[in-house]
Amino acid sequence: MLLQASKFLGAGLATLGLIGAGIGIGNVFGSLIIGISRNPSFQQE
């Protein structure tokens, strides 16, 4: 029982650790999309 509980606890902590990375990647791609949509010289002909 203790081994299974520690596995779930480790998985939860790993998930919490990746939340910051997910937010950072989301900010980067969000800024990229906003920058491309506001740049008139980037429009395809």
mmCIF entry with sequence, helices, sheets and N, C-alpha, C, O atoms, coordinates in Angstrom:
data_MODEL
# 
_entry.id   MODEL 
# 
_entity.id                         1 
_entity.type                       polymer 
_entity.pdbx_number_of_molecules   1 
# 
_entity_poly.entity_id                      1 
_entity_poly.type                           'polypeptide(L)' 
_entity_poly.nstd_linkage                   no 
_entity_poly.nstd_monomer                   no 
_entity_poly.pdbx_seq_one_letter_code       MLLQASKFLGAGLATLGLIGAGIGIGNVFGSLIIGISRNPSFQQE 
_entity_poly.pdbx_seq_one_letter_code_can   MLLQASKFLGAGLATLGLIGAGIGIGNVFGSLIIGISRNPSFQQE 
_entity_poly.pdbx_strand_id                 A 
# 
loop_
_entity_poly_seq.entity_id 
_entity_poly_seq.num 
_entity_poly_seq.mon_id 
_entity_poly_seq.hetero 
1 1  MET n 
1 2  LEU n 
1 3  LEU n 
1 4  GLN n 
1 5  ALA n 
1 6  SER n 
1 7  LYS n 
1 8  PHE n 
1 9  LEU n 
1 10 GLY n 
1 11 ALA n 
1 12 GLY n 
1 13 LEU n 
1 14 ALA n 
1 15 THR n 
1 16 LEU n 
1 17 GLY n 
1 18 LEU n 
1 19 ILE n 
1 20 GLY n 
1 21 ALA n 
1 22 GLY n 
1 23 ILE n 
1 24 GLY n 
1 25 ILE n 
1 26 GLY n 
1 27 ASN n 
1 28 VAL n 
1 29 PHE n 
1 30 GLY n 
1 31 SER n 
1 32 LEU n 
1 33 ILE n 
1 34 ILE n 
1 35 GLY n 
1 36 ILE n 
1 37 SER n 
1 38 ARG n 
1 39 ASN n 
1 40 PRO n 
1 41 SER n 
1 42 PHE n 
1 43 GLN n 
1 44 GLN n 
1 45 GLU n 
# 
_struct_asym.id          A 
_struct_asym.entity_id   1 
# 
loop_
_struct_conf.conf_type_id 
_struct_conf.id 
_struct_conf.pdbx_PDB_helix_id 
_struct_conf.beg_label_comp_id 
_struct_conf.beg_label_asym_id 
_struct_conf.beg_label_seq_id 
_struct_conf.pdbx_beg_PDB_ins_code 
_struct_conf.end_label_comp_id 
_struct_conf.end_label_asym_id 
_struct_conf.end_label_seq_id 
_struct_conf.pdbx_end_PDB_ins_code 
_struct_conf.beg_auth_comp_id 
_struct_conf.beg_auth_asym_id 
_struct_conf.beg_auth_seq_id 
_struct_conf.end_auth_comp_id 
_struct_conf.end_auth_asym_id 
_struct_conf.end_auth_seq_id 
_struct_conf.pdbx_PDB_helix_class 
_struct_conf.details 
_struct_conf.pdbx_PDB_helix_length 
HELX_P HELX_P1 AA1 LEU A 2  ? ARG A 38 ? LEU A 2  ARG A 38 1 ? 37 
HELX_P HELX_P2 AA2 PRO A 40 ? PHE A 42 ? PRO A 40 PHE A 42 5 ? 3  
# 
_struct_conf_type.id          HELX_P 
_struct_conf_type.criteria    ? 
_struct_conf_type.reference   ? 
# 
loop_
_atom_site.group_PDB 
_atom_site.id 
_atom_site.type_symbol 
_atom_site.label_atom_id 
_atom_site.label_alt_id 
_atom_site.label_comp_id 
_atom_site.label_asym_id 
_atom_site.label_entity_id 
_atom_site.label_seq_id 
_atom_site.pdbx_PDB_ins_code 
_atom_site.Cartn_x 
_atom_site.Cartn_y 
_atom_site.Cartn_z 
_atom_site.occupancy 
_atom_site.B_iso_or_equiv 
_atom_site.pdbx_formal_charge 
_atom_site.auth_seq_id 
_atom_site.auth_comp_id 
_atom_site.auth_asym_id 
_atom_site.auth_atom_id 
_atom_site.pdbx_PDB_model_num 
ATOM 1   N N  . MET A 1 1  ? 0.829  -1.198 0.000   1.00 0.00 ? 1  MET A N  1 
ATOM 2   C CA . MET A 1 1  ? 0.000  0.000  0.000   1.00 0.00 ? 1  MET A CA 1 
ATOM 3   C C  . MET A 1 1  ? 0.874  1.263  0.000   1.00 0.00 ? 1  MET A C  1 
ATOM 4   O O  . MET A 1 1  ? 0.571  2.234  -0.693  1.00 0.00 ? 1  MET A O  1 
ATOM 5   N N  . LEU A 1 2  ? 1.936  1.237  0.768   1.00 0.00 ? 2  LEU A N  1 
ATOM 6   C CA . LEU A 1 2  ? 2.811  2.406  0.856   1.00 0.00 ? 2  LEU A CA 1 
ATOM 7   C C  . LEU A 1 2  ? 3.537  2.659  -0.463  1.00 0.00 ? 2  LEU A C  1 
ATOM 8   O O  . LEU A 1 2  ? 3.753  3.808  -0.850  1.00 0.00 ? 2  LEU A O  1 
ATOM 9   N N  . LEU A 1 3  ? 3.912  1.577  -1.150  1.00 0.00 ? 3  LEU A N  1 
ATOM 10  C CA . LEU A 1 3  ? 4.595  1.721  -2.436  1.00 0.00 ? 3  LEU A CA 1 
ATOM 11  C C  . LEU A 1 3  ? 3.672  2.350  -3.474  1.00 0.00 ? 3  LEU A C  1 
ATOM 12  O O  . LEU A 1 3  ? 4.086  3.223  -4.237  1.00 0.00 ? 3  LEU A O  1 
ATOM 13  N N  . GLN A 1 4  ? 2.421  1.902  -3.497  1.00 0.00 ? 4  GLN A N  1 
ATOM 14  C CA . GLN A 1 4  ? 1.464  2.456  -4.455  1.00 0.00 ? 4  GLN A CA 1 
ATOM 15  C C  . GLN A 1 4  ? 1.177  3.926  -4.141  1.00 0.00 ? 4  GLN A C  1 
ATOM 16  O O  . GLN A 1 4  ? 1.062  4.742  -5.055  1.00 0.00 ? 4  GLN A O  1 
ATOM 17  N N  . ALA A 1 5  ? 1.062  4.259  -2.880  1.00 0.00 ? 5  ALA A N  1 
ATOM 18  C CA . ALA A 1 5  ? 0.813  5.648  -2.495  1.00 0.00 ? 5  ALA A CA 1 
ATOM 19  C C  . ALA A 1 5  ? 1.988  6.535  -2.882  1.00 0.00 ? 5  ALA A C  1 
ATOM 20  O O  . ALA A 1 5  ? 1.798  7.665  -3.332  1.00 0.00 ? 5  ALA A O  1 
ATOM 21  N N  . SER A 1 6  ? 3.199  6.024  -2.707  1.00 0.00 ? 6  SER A N  1 
ATOM 22  C CA . SER A 1 6  ? 4.362  6.837  -3.069  1.00 0.00 ? 6  SER A CA 1 
ATOM 23  C C  . SER A 1 6  ? 4.466  7.023  -4.580  1.00 0.00 ? 6  SER A C  1 
ATOM 24  O O  . SER A 1 6  ? 4.961  8.051  -5.042  1.00 0.00 ? 6  SER A O  1 
ATOM 25  N N  . LYS A 1 7  ? 4.000  6.031  -5.365  1.00 0.00 ? 7  LYS A N  1 
ATOM 26  C CA . LYS A 1 7  ? 3.993  6.189  -6.823  1.00 0.00 ? 7  LYS A CA 1 
ATOM 27  C C  . LYS A 1 7  ? 3.033  7.302  -7.232  1.00 0.00 ? 7  LYS A C  1 
ATOM 28  O O  . LYS A 1 7  ? 3.363  8.140  -8.072  1.00 0.00 ? 7  LYS A O  1 
ATOM 29  N N  . PHE A 1 8  ? 1.841  7.304  -6.630  1.00 0.00 ? 8  PHE A N  1 
ATOM 30  C CA . PHE A 1 8  ? 0.871  8.348  -6.956  1.00 0.00 ? 8  PHE A CA 1 
ATOM 31  C C  . PHE A 1 8  ? 1.356  9.721  -6.502  1.00 0.00 ? 8  PHE A C  1 
ATOM 32  O O  . PHE A 1 8  ? 1.143  10.718 -7.191  1.00 0.00 ? 8  PHE A O  1 
ATOM 33  N N  . LEU A 1 9  ? 1.997  9.770  -5.363  1.00 0.00 ? 9  LEU A N  1 
ATOM 34  C CA . LEU A 1 9  ? 2.530  11.035 -4.867  1.00 0.00 ? 9  LEU A CA 1 
ATOM 35  C C  . LEU A 1 9  ? 3.632  11.554 -5.785  1.00 0.00 ? 9  LEU A C  1 
ATOM 36  O O  . LEU A 1 9  ? 3.685  12.749 -6.075  1.00 0.00 ? 9  LEU A O  1 
ATOM 37  N N  . GLY A 1 10 ? 4.504  10.672 -6.239  1.00 0.00 ? 10 GLY A N  1 
ATOM 38  C CA . GLY A 1 10 ? 5.565  11.071 -7.165  1.00 0.00 ? 10 GLY A CA 1 
ATOM 39  C C  . GLY A 1 10 ? 5.014  11.547 -8.495  1.00 0.00 ? 10 GLY A C  1 
ATOM 40  O O  . GLY A 1 10 ? 5.512  12.516 -9.067  1.00 0.00 ? 10 GLY A O  1 
ATOM 41  N N  . ALA A 1 11 ? 3.978  10.861 -8.994  1.00 0.00 ? 11 ALA A N  1 
ATOM 42  C CA . ALA A 1 11 ? 3.369  11.283 -10.257 1.00 0.00 ? 11 ALA A CA 1 
ATOM 43  C C  . ALA A 1 11 ? 2.718  12.655 -10.111 1.00 0.00 ? 11 ALA A C  1 
ATOM 44  O O  . ALA A 1 11 ? 2.798  13.482 -11.020 1.00 0.00 ? 11 ALA A O  1 
ATOM 45  N N  . GLY A 1 12 ? 2.085  12.894 -8.989  1.00 0.00 ? 12 GLY A N  1 
ATOM 46  C CA . GLY A 1 12 ? 1.465  14.193 -8.754  1.00 0.00 ? 12 GLY A CA 1 
ATOM 47  C C  . GLY A 1 12 ? 2.486  15.309 -8.652  1.00 0.00 ? 12 GLY A C  1 
ATOM 48  O O  . GLY A 1 12 ? 2.276  16.398 -9.186  1.00 0.00 ? 12 GLY A O  1 
ATOM 49  N N  . LEU A 1 13 ? 3.587  15.046 -7.974  1.00 0.00 ? 13 LEU A N  1 
ATOM 50  C CA . LEU A 1 13 ? 4.633  16.068 -7.854  1.00 0.00 ? 13 LEU A CA 1 
ATOM 51  C C  . LEU A 1 13 ? 5.297  16.338 -9.200  1.00 0.00 ? 13 LEU A C  1 
ATOM 52  O O  . LEU A 1 13 ? 5.657  17.478 -9.492  1.00 0.00 ? 13 LEU A O  1 
ATOM 53  N N  . ALA A 1 14 ? 5.464  15.301 -10.024 1.00 0.00 ? 14 ALA A N  1 
ATOM 54  C CA . ALA A 1 14 ? 6.042  15.507 -11.351 1.00 0.00 ? 14 ALA A CA 1 
ATOM 55  C C  . ALA A 1 14 ? 5.113  16.350 -12.214 1.00 0.00 ? 14 ALA A C  1 
ATOM 56  O O  . ALA A 1 14 ? 5.567  17.202 -12.978 1.00 0.00 ? 14 ALA A O  1 
ATOM 57  N N  . THR A 1 15 ? 3.816  16.111 -12.088 1.00 0.00 ? 15 THR A N  1 
ATOM 58  C CA . THR A 1 15 ? 2.847  16.900 -12.847 1.00 0.00 ? 15 THR A CA 1 
ATOM 59  C C  . THR A 1 15 ? 2.879  18.360 -12.410 1.00 0.00 ? 15 THR A C  1 
ATOM 60  O O  . THR A 1 15 ? 2.839  19.264 -13.244 1.00 0.00 ? 15 THR A O  1 
ATOM 61  N N  . LEU A 1 16 ? 2.953  18.586 -11.110 1.00 0.00 ? 16 LEU A N  1 
ATOM 62  C CA . LEU A 1 16 ? 3.021  19.958 -10.616 1.00 0.00 ? 16 LEU A CA 1 
ATOM 63  C C  . LEU A 1 16 ? 4.300  20.649 -11.076 1.00 0.00 ? 16 LEU A C  1 
ATOM 64  O O  . LEU A 1 16 ? 4.299  21.856 -11.319 1.00 0.00 ? 16 LEU A O  1 
ATOM 65  N N  . GLY A 1 17 ? 5.378  19.900 -11.195 1.00 0.00 ? 17 GLY A N  1 
ATOM 66  C CA . GLY A 1 17 ? 6.636  20.484 -11.646 1.00 0.00 ? 17 GLY A CA 1 
ATOM 67  C C  . GLY A 1 17 ? 6.597  20.923 -13.093 1.00 0.00 ? 17 GLY A C  1 
ATOM 68  O O  . GLY A 1 17 ? 7.306  21.852 -13.481 1.00 0.00 ? 17 GLY A O  1 
ATOM 69  N N  . LEU A 1 18 ? 5.773  20.264 -13.899 1.00 0.00 ? 18 LEU A N  1 
ATOM 70  C CA . LEU A 1 18 ? 5.704  20.601 -15.325 1.00 0.00 ? 18 LEU A CA 1 
ATOM 71  C C  . LEU A 1 18 ? 4.691  21.698 -15.633 1.00 0.00 ? 18 LEU A C  1 
ATOM 72  O O  . LEU A 1 18 ? 4.604  22.156 -16.772 1.00 0.00 ? 18 LEU A O  1 
ATOM 73  N N  . ILE A 1 19 ? 3.930  22.120 -14.636 1.00 0.00 ? 19 ILE A N  1 
ATOM 74  C CA . ILE A 1 19 ? 2.944  23.176 -14.884 1.00 0.00 ? 19 ILE A CA 1 
ATOM 75  C C  . ILE A 1 19 ? 3.638  24.470 -15.303 1.00 0.00 ? 19 ILE A C  1 
ATOM 76  O O  . ILE A 1 19 ? 3.179  25.148 -16.222 1.00 0.00 ? 19 ILE A O  1 
ATOM 77  N N  . GLY A 1 20 ? 4.727  24.813 -14.646 1.00 0.00 ? 20 GLY A N  1 
ATOM 78  C CA . GLY A 1 20 ? 5.457  26.045 -14.979 1.00 0.00 ? 20 GLY A CA 1 
ATOM 79  C C  . GLY A 1 20 ? 6.000  26.017 -16.391 1.00 0.00 ? 20 GLY A C  1 
ATOM 80  O O  . GLY A 1 20 ? 5.956  27.025 -17.096 1.00 0.00 ? 20 GLY A O  1 
ATOM 81  N N  . ALA A 1 21 ? 6.512  24.870 -16.808 1.00 0.00 ? 21 ALA A N  1 
ATOM 82  C CA . ALA A 1 21 ? 7.029  24.754 -18.172 1.00 0.00 ? 21 ALA A CA 1 
ATOM 83  C C  . ALA A 1 21 ? 5.899  24.890 -19.188 1.00 0.00 ? 21 ALA A C  1 
ATOM 84  O O  . ALA A 1 21 ? 6.077  25.511 -20.236 1.00 0.00 ? 21 ALA A O  1 
ATOM 85  N N  . GLY A 1 22 ? 4.757  24.321 -18.886 1.00 0.00 ? 22 GLY A N  1 
ATOM 86  C CA . GLY A 1 22 ? 3.609  24.432 -19.789 1.00 0.00 ? 22 GLY A CA 1 
ATOM 87  C C  . GLY A 1 22 ? 3.131  25.867 -19.929 1.00 0.00 ? 22 GLY A C  1 
ATOM 88  O O  . GLY A 1 22 ? 2.776  26.307 -21.022 1.00 0.00 ? 22 GLY A O  1 
ATOM 89  N N  . ILE A 1 23 ? 3.123  26.588 -18.832 1.00 0.00 ? 23 ILE A N  1 
ATOM 90  C CA . ILE A 1 23 ? 2.722  27.997 -18.884 1.00 0.00 ? 23 ILE A CA 1 
ATOM 91  C C  . ILE A 1 23 ? 3.725  28.803 -19.705 1.00 0.00 ? 23 ILE A C  1 
ATOM 92  O O  . ILE A 1 23 ? 3.335  29.665 -20.493 1.00 0.00 ? 23 ILE A O  1 
ATOM 93  N N  . GLY A 1 24 ? 5.007  28.526 -19.524 1.00 0.00 ? 24 GLY A N  1 
ATOM 94  C CA . GLY A 1 24 ? 6.035  29.245 -20.280 1.00 0.00 ? 24 GLY A CA 1 
ATOM 95  C C  . GLY A 1 24 ? 5.940  28.994 -21.776 1.00 0.00 ? 24 GLY A C  1 
ATOM 96  O O  . GLY A 1 24 ? 6.043  29.928 -22.571 1.00 0.00 ? 24 GLY A O  1 
ATOM 97  N N  . ILE A 1 25 ? 5.742  27.740 -22.163 1.00 0.00 ? 25 ILE A N  1 
ATOM 98  C CA . ILE A 1 25 ? 5.614  27.413 -23.588 1.00 0.00 ? 25 ILE A CA 1 
ATOM 99  C C  . ILE A 1 25 ? 4.360  28.051 -24.164 1.00 0.00 ? 25 ILE A C  1 
ATOM 100 O O  . ILE A 1 25 ? 4.370  28.534 -25.297 1.00 0.00 ? 25 ILE A O  1 
ATOM 101 N N  . GLY A 1 26 ? 3.281  28.055 -23.390 1.00 0.00 ? 26 GLY A N  1 
ATOM 102 C CA . GLY A 1 26 ? 2.049  28.697 -23.846 1.00 0.00 ? 26 GLY A CA 1 
ATOM 103 C C  . GLY A 1 26 ? 2.235  30.187 -24.069 1.00 0.00 ? 26 GLY A C  1 
ATOM 104 O O  . GLY A 1 26 ? 1.708  30.739 -25.035 1.00 0.00 ? 26 GLY A O  1 
ATOM 105 N N  . ASN A 1 27 ? 2.975  30.841 -23.192 1.00 0.00 ? 27 ASN A N  1 
ATOM 106 C CA . ASN A 1 27 ? 3.245  32.272 -23.362 1.00 0.00 ? 27 ASN A CA 1 
ATOM 107 C C  . ASN A 1 27 ? 4.071  32.539 -24.611 1.00 0.00 ? 27 ASN A C  1 
ATOM 108 O O  . ASN A 1 27 ? 3.816  33.503 -25.333 1.00 0.00 ? 27 ASN A O  1 
ATOM 109 N N  . VAL A 1 28 ? 5.061  31.689 -24.867 1.00 0.00 ? 28 VAL A N  1 
ATOM 110 C CA . VAL A 1 28 ? 5.916  31.889 -26.041 1.00 0.00 ? 28 VAL A CA 1 
ATOM 111 C C  . VAL A 1 28 ? 5.106  31.749 -27.323 1.00 0.00 ? 28 VAL A C  1 
ATOM 112 O O  . VAL A 1 28 ? 5.184  32.607 -28.202 1.00 0.00 ? 28 VAL A O  1 
ATOM 113 N N  . PHE A 1 29 ? 4.331  30.678 -27.437 1.00 0.00 ? 29 PHE A N  1 
ATOM 114 C CA . PHE A 1 29 ? 3.561  30.479 -28.660 1.00 0.00 ? 29 PHE A CA 1 
ATOM 115 C C  . PHE A 1 29 ? 2.430  31.494 -28.788 1.00 0.00 ? 29 PHE A C  1 
ATOM 116 O O  . PHE A 1 29 ? 2.080  31.895 -29.898 1.00 0.00 ? 29 PHE A O  1 
ATOM 117 N N  . GLY A 1 30 ? 1.858  31.909 -27.664 1.00 0.00 ? 30 GLY A N  1 
ATOM 118 C CA . GLY A 1 30 ? 0.832  32.943 -27.714 1.00 0.00 ? 30 GLY A CA 1 
ATOM 119 C C  . GLY A 1 30 ? 1.389  34.264 -28.218 1.00 0.00 ? 30 GLY A C  1 
ATOM 120 O O  . GLY A 1 30 ? 0.748  34.943 -29.021 1.00 0.00 ? 30 GLY A O  1 
ATOM 121 N N  . SER A 1 31 ? 2.566  34.628 -27.758 1.00 0.00 ? 31 SER A N  1 
ATOM 122 C CA . SER A 1 31 ? 3.208  35.853 -28.230 1.00 0.00 ? 31 SER A CA 1 
ATOM 123 C C  . SER A 1 31 ? 3.579  35.747 -29.705 1.00 0.00 ? 31 SER A C  1 
ATOM 124 O O  . SER A 1 31 ? 3.485  36.726 -30.445 1.00 0.00 ? 31 SER A O  1 
ATOM 125 N N  . LEU A 1 32 ? 4.001  34.559 -30.132 1.00 0.00 ? 32 LEU A N  1 
ATOM 126 C CA . LEU A 1 32 ? 4.328  34.349 -31.544 1.00 0.00 ? 32 LEU A CA 1 
ATOM 127 C C  . LEU A 1 32 ? 3.095  34.541 -32.418 1.00 0.00 ? 32 LEU A C  1 
ATOM 128 O O  . LEU A 1 32 ? 3.170  35.198 -33.456 1.00 0.00 ? 32 LEU A O  1 
ATOM 129 N N  . ILE A 1 33 ? 1.973  33.981 -32.015 1.00 0.00 ? 33 ILE A N  1 
ATOM 130 C CA . ILE A 1 33 ? 0.740  34.111 -32.798 1.00 0.00 ? 33 ILE A CA 1 
ATOM 131 C C  . ILE A 1 33 ? 0.284  35.564 -32.840 1.00 0.00 ? 33 ILE A C  1 
ATOM 132 O O  . ILE A 1 33 ? -0.128 36.053 -33.892 1.00 0.00 ? 33 ILE A O  1 
ATOM 133 N N  . ILE A 1 34 ? 0.352  36.253 -31.715 1.00 0.00 ? 34 ILE A N  1 
ATOM 134 C CA . ILE A 1 34 ? -0.050 37.665 -31.687 1.00 0.00 ? 34 ILE A CA 1 
ATOM 135 C C  . ILE A 1 34 ? 0.885  38.500 -32.558 1.00 0.00 ? 34 ILE A C  1 
ATOM 136 O O  . ILE A 1 34 ? 0.431  39.382 -33.286 1.00 0.00 ? 34 ILE A O  1 
ATOM 137 N N  . GLY A 1 35 ? 2.186  38.226 -32.487 1.00 0.00 ? 35 GLY A N  1 
ATOM 138 C CA . GLY A 1 35 ? 3.146  38.973 -33.301 1.00 0.00 ? 35 GLY A CA 1 
ATOM 139 C C  . GLY A 1 35 ? 2.942  38.752 -34.787 1.00 0.00 ? 35 GLY A C  1 
ATOM 140 O O  . GLY A 1 35 ? 3.042  39.695 -35.572 1.00 0.00 ? 35 GLY A O  1 
ATOM 141 N N  . ILE A 1 36 ? 2.659  37.530 -35.183 1.00 0.00 ? 36 ILE A N  1 
ATOM 142 C CA . ILE A 1 36 ? 2.430  37.241 -36.605 1.00 0.00 ? 36 ILE A CA 1 
ATOM 143 C C  . ILE A 1 36 ? 1.136  37.886 -37.079 1.00 0.00 ? 36 ILE A C  1 
ATOM 144 O O  . ILE A 1 36 ? 1.076  38.410 -38.191 1.00 0.00 ? 36 ILE A O  1 
ATOM 145 N N  . SER A 1 37 ? 0.102  37.852 -36.250 1.00 0.00 ? 37 SER A N  1 
ATOM 146 C CA . SER A 1 37 ? -1.180 38.412 -36.683 1.00 0.00 ? 37 SER A CA 1 
ATOM 147 C C  . SER A 1 37 ? -1.140 39.937 -36.774 1.00 0.00 ? 37 SER A C  1 
ATOM 148 O O  . SER A 1 37 ? -1.932 40.522 -37.512 1.00 0.00 ? 37 SER A O  1 
ATOM 149 N N  . ARG A 1 38 ? -0.246 40.587 -36.049 1.00 0.00 ? 38 ARG A N  1 
ATOM 150 C CA . ARG A 1 38 ? -0.163 42.049 -36.089 1.00 0.00 ? 38 ARG A CA 1 
ATOM 151 C C  . ARG A 1 38 ? 0.854  42.563 -37.096 1.00 0.00 ? 38 ARG A C  1 
ATOM 152 O O  . ARG A 1 38 ? 0.947  43.772 -37.307 1.00 0.00 ? 38 ARG A O  1 
ATOM 153 N N  . ASN A 1 39 ? 1.614  41.682 -37.718 1.00 0.00 ? 39 ASN A N  1 
ATOM 154 C CA . ASN A 1 39 ? 2.664  42.103 -38.638 1.00 0.00 ? 39 ASN A CA 1 
ATOM 155 C C  . ASN A 1 39 ? 2.103  42.121 -40.060 1.00 0.00 ? 39 ASN A C  1 
ATOM 156 O O  . ASN A 1 39 ? 1.902  41.056 -40.643 1.00 0.00 ? 39 ASN A O  1 
ATOM 157 N N  . PRO A 1 40 ? 1.849  43.282 -40.630 1.00 0.00 ? 40 PRO A N  1 
ATOM 158 C CA . PRO A 1 40 ? 1.238  43.328 -41.967 1.00 0.00 ? 40 PRO A CA 1 
ATOM 159 C C  . PRO A 1 40 ? 2.184  42.869 -43.074 1.00 0.00 ? 40 PRO A C  1 
ATOM 160 O O  . PRO A 1 40 ? 1.717  42.445 -44.131 1.00 0.00 ? 40 PRO A O  1 
ATOM 161 N N  . SER A 1 41 ? 3.484  42.941 -42.868 1.00 0.00 ? 41 SER A N  1 
ATOM 162 C CA . SER A 1 41 ? 4.412  42.536 -43.920 1.00 0.00 ? 41 SER A CA 1 
ATOM 163 C C  . SER A 1 41 ? 4.550  41.022 -44.005 1.00 0.00 ? 41 SER A C  1 
ATOM 164 O O  . SER A 1 41 ? 5.197  40.522 -44.925 1.00 0.00 ? 41 SER A O  1 
ATOM 165 N N  . PHE A 1 42 ? 3.972  40.293 -43.092 1.00 0.00 ? 42 PHE A N  1 
ATOM 166 C CA . PHE A 1 42 ? 4.083  38.840 -43.094 1.00 0.00 ? 42 PHE A CA 1 
ATOM 167 C C  . PHE A 1 42 ? 2.949  38.176 -43.867 1.00 0.00 ? 42 PHE A C  1 
ATOM 168 O O  . PHE A 1 42 ? 2.943  36.954 -44.015 1.00 0.00 ? 42 PHE A O  1 
ATOM 169 N N  . GLN A 1 43 ? 1.998  38.947 -44.357 1.00 0.00 ? 43 GLN A N  1 
ATOM 170 C CA . GLN A 1 43 ? 0.852  38.369 -45.063 1.00 0.00 ? 43 GLN A CA 1 
ATOM 171 C C  . GLN A 1 43 ? 1.307  37.696 -46.345 1.00 0.00 ? 43 GLN A C  1 
ATOM 172 O O  . GLN A 1 43 ? 2.139  38.222 -47.085 1.00 0.00 ? 43 GLN A O  1 
ATOM 173 N N  . GLN A 1 44 ? 0.744  36.520 -46.591 1.00 0.00 ? 44 GLN A N  1 
ATOM 174 C CA . GLN A 1 44 ? 1.093  35.785 -47.803 1.00 0.00 ? 44 GLN A CA 1 
ATOM 175 C C  . GLN A 1 44 ? 0.280  36.320 -48.975 1.00 0.00 ? 44 GLN A C  1 
ATOM 176 O O  . GLN A 1 44 ? -0.873 36.726 -48.829 1.00 0.00 ? 44 GLN A O  1 
ATOM 177 N N  . GLU A 1 45 ? 0.908  36.308 -50.124 1.00 0.00 ? 45 GLU A N  1 
ATOM 178 C CA . GLU A 1 45 ? 0.234  36.849 -51.306 1.00 0.00 ? 45 GLU A CA 1 
ATOM 179 C C  . GLU A 1 45 ? -0.575 35.781 -52.003 1.00 0.00 ? 45 GLU A C  1 
ATOM 180 O O  . GLU A 1 45 ? -1.213 36.054 -53.020 1.00 0.00 ? 45 GLU A O  1 
# 
